[in-house]
Amino acid sequence: MAKEKKKANVEVLNRKAIYEYQFLQEFDAGIMLTGTEVKSIRDGNANLSDAYCLFEHGELWVRNLYIAEYKYGTDANHLPRRNRKLLLRKPELRKLERGIKEKGSTIVPFKIFFSE
């Protein structure tokens, strides 16, 4: 049997958001990433401090999320601050969109983590 490598649990936090915002609800959402973005996050090269979320055409997008270029990436490397689509179920998306329109709330990405 081959030994499996145990990878460290990668977690990127927006610590500033804890003090600046009051969290009413938390959602776990998927995010559409490219291969070099995944590798860069696994290296710990991501920053959530300026990131925010917006709705466009019924879809939720995270903007200003900084993921550094992968150091071994070639011409297939990604743009560090491109818009990335968040993946949620439709009822969750509708609930969030209603909450933003009615209450004037905002959606702040707080944590990036990998699940198995």
One Martini backbone bead per residue (centre of mass of N, CA, C, O) as a GRO file, in nm:
protein
  116
    1MET     BB    1   0.096   0.036   0.021
    2ALA     BB    2   0.045   0.359  -0.015
    3LYS     BB    3   0.132   0.654   0.102
    4GLU     BB    4  -0.035   0.921   0.226
    5LYS     BB    5  -0.055   1.247   0.195
    6LYS     BB    6  -0.065   1.508   0.429
    7LYS     BB    7  -0.246   1.787   0.412
    8ALA     BB    8  -0.284   2.092   0.479
    9ASN     BB    9  -0.522   2.300   0.602
   10VAL     BB   10  -0.657   2.534   0.407
   11GLU     BB   11  -0.689   2.883   0.530
   12VAL     BB   12  -0.867   3.182   0.450
   13LEU     BB   13  -0.895   3.498   0.613
   14ASN     BB   14  -1.120   3.774   0.725
   15ARG     BB   15  -1.054   3.944   1.006
   16LYS     BB   16  -1.179   4.229   0.958
   17ALA     BB   17  -1.484   4.140   0.934
   18ILE     BB   18  -1.545   4.084   1.236
   19TYR     BB   19  -1.530   4.403   1.314
   20GLU     BB   20  -1.713   4.541   1.069
   21TYR     BB   21  -1.927   4.301   1.098
   22GLN     BB   22  -2.251   4.153   1.104
   23PHE     BB   23  -2.351   3.827   1.130
   24LEU     BB   24  -2.648   3.666   1.018
   25GLN     BB   25  -2.522   3.468   0.795
   26GLU     BB   26  -2.414   3.145   0.667
   27PHE     BB   27  -2.236   3.031   0.372
   28ASP     BB   28  -2.165   2.766   0.153
   29ALA     BB   29  -1.953   2.810  -0.130
   30GLY     BB   30  -1.869   2.785  -0.435
   31ILE     BB   31  -1.587   2.810  -0.672
   32MET     BB   32  -1.457   2.931  -0.969
   33LEU     BB   33  -1.157   2.775  -1.078
   34THR     BB   34  -0.843   2.747  -1.162
   35GLY     BB   35  -0.556   2.570  -1.141
   36THR     BB   36  -0.365   2.806  -1.048
   37GLU     BB   37  -0.548   2.901  -0.816
   38VAL     BB   38  -0.541   2.649  -0.644
   39LYS     BB   39  -0.232   2.638  -0.605
   40SER     BB   40  -0.207   2.921  -0.473
   41ILE     BB   41  -0.391   2.865  -0.228
   42ARG     BB   42  -0.228   2.620  -0.118
   43ASP     BB   43   0.020   2.831  -0.069
   44GLY     BB   44  -0.127   3.106   0.058
   45ASN     BB   45  -0.206   3.322  -0.202
   46ALA     BB   46  -0.444   3.495  -0.038
   47ASN     BB   47  -0.698   3.775  -0.035
   48LEU     BB   48  -1.000   3.913   0.146
   49SER     BB   49  -1.006   4.222   0.241
   50ASP     BB   50  -1.148   4.349  -0.051
   51ALA     BB   51  -1.385   4.167  -0.072
   52TYR     BB   52  -1.690   4.120  -0.272
   53CYS     BB   53  -2.046   4.096  -0.346
   54LEU     BB   54  -2.243   4.035  -0.651
   55PHE     BB   55  -2.519   4.082  -0.859
   56GLU     BB   56  -2.559   3.913  -1.190
   57HIS     BB   57  -2.812   3.784  -1.342
   58GLY     BB   58  -2.860   3.589  -1.074
   59GLU     BB   59  -2.555   3.602  -0.997
   60LEU     BB   60  -2.274   3.529  -0.794
   61TRP     BB   61  -2.002   3.758  -0.729
   62VAL     BB   62  -1.657   3.790  -0.680
   63ARG     BB   63  -1.465   4.071  -0.582
   64ASN     BB   64  -1.131   4.146  -0.525
   65LEU     BB   65  -0.994   3.876  -0.523
   66TYR     BB   66  -0.677   3.772  -0.414
   67ILE     BB   67  -0.472   3.578  -0.643
   68ALA     BB   68  -0.185   3.477  -0.694
   69GLU     BB   69   0.038   3.397  -0.899
   70TYR     BB   70   0.175   3.123  -1.016
   71LYS     BB   71   0.512   3.053  -1.015
   72TYR     BB   72   0.473   2.791  -1.236
   73GLY     BB   73   0.329   2.948  -1.433
   74THR     BB   74   0.245   3.033  -1.743
   75ASP     BB   75   0.034   3.130  -1.991
   76ALA     BB   76  -0.202   2.994  -1.787
   77ASN     BB   77  -0.234   3.217  -1.613
   78HIS     BB   78  -0.387   3.431  -1.395
   79LEU     BB   79  -0.577   3.679  -1.272
   80PRO     BB   80  -0.570   3.815  -0.958
   81ARG     BB   81  -0.863   4.016  -0.993
   82ARG     BB   82  -1.087   3.843  -1.082
   83ASN     BB   83  -1.391   3.733  -1.149
   84ARG     BB   84  -1.596   3.513  -0.938
   85LYS     BB   85  -1.800   3.242  -0.919
   86LEU     BB   86  -2.068   3.153  -0.724
   87LEU     BB   87  -2.200   2.848  -0.566
   88LEU     BB   88  -2.551   2.809  -0.549
   89ARG     BB   89  -2.856   2.769  -0.471
   90LYS     BB   90  -3.140   2.914  -0.576
   91PRO     BB   91  -3.277   2.971  -0.299
   92GLU     BB   92  -3.028   3.112  -0.181
   93LEU     BB   93  -3.003   3.337  -0.391
   94ARG     BB   94  -3.285   3.463  -0.348
   95LYS     BB   95  -3.248   3.527  -0.048
   96LEU     BB   96  -3.003   3.715  -0.079
   97GLU     BB   97  -3.126   3.918  -0.280
   98ARG     BB   98  -3.357   4.011  -0.097
   99GLY     BB   99  -3.181   4.105   0.146
  100ILE     BB  100  -3.032   4.331  -0.008
  101LYS     BB  101  -3.278   4.499  -0.106
  102GLU     BB  102  -3.427   4.547   0.173
  103LYS     BB  103  -3.178   4.600   0.402
  104GLY     BB  104  -2.883   4.678   0.294
  105SER     BB  105  -2.699   4.457   0.268
  106THR     BB  106  -2.405   4.244   0.271
  107ILE     BB  107  -2.153   4.049   0.102
  108VAL     BB  108  -1.896   3.862   0.274
  109PRO     BB  109  -1.605   3.720   0.244
  110PHE     BB  110  -1.438   3.509   0.496
  111LYS     BB  111  -1.372   3.210   0.368
  112ILE     BB  112  -1.116   2.977   0.263
  113PHE     BB  113  -1.171   2.632   0.166
  114PHE     BB  114  -1.111   2.283   0.171
  115SER     BB  115  -1.294   2.008   0.064
  116GLU     BB  116  -1.344   1.648   0.044
   0.00000   0.00000   0.00000
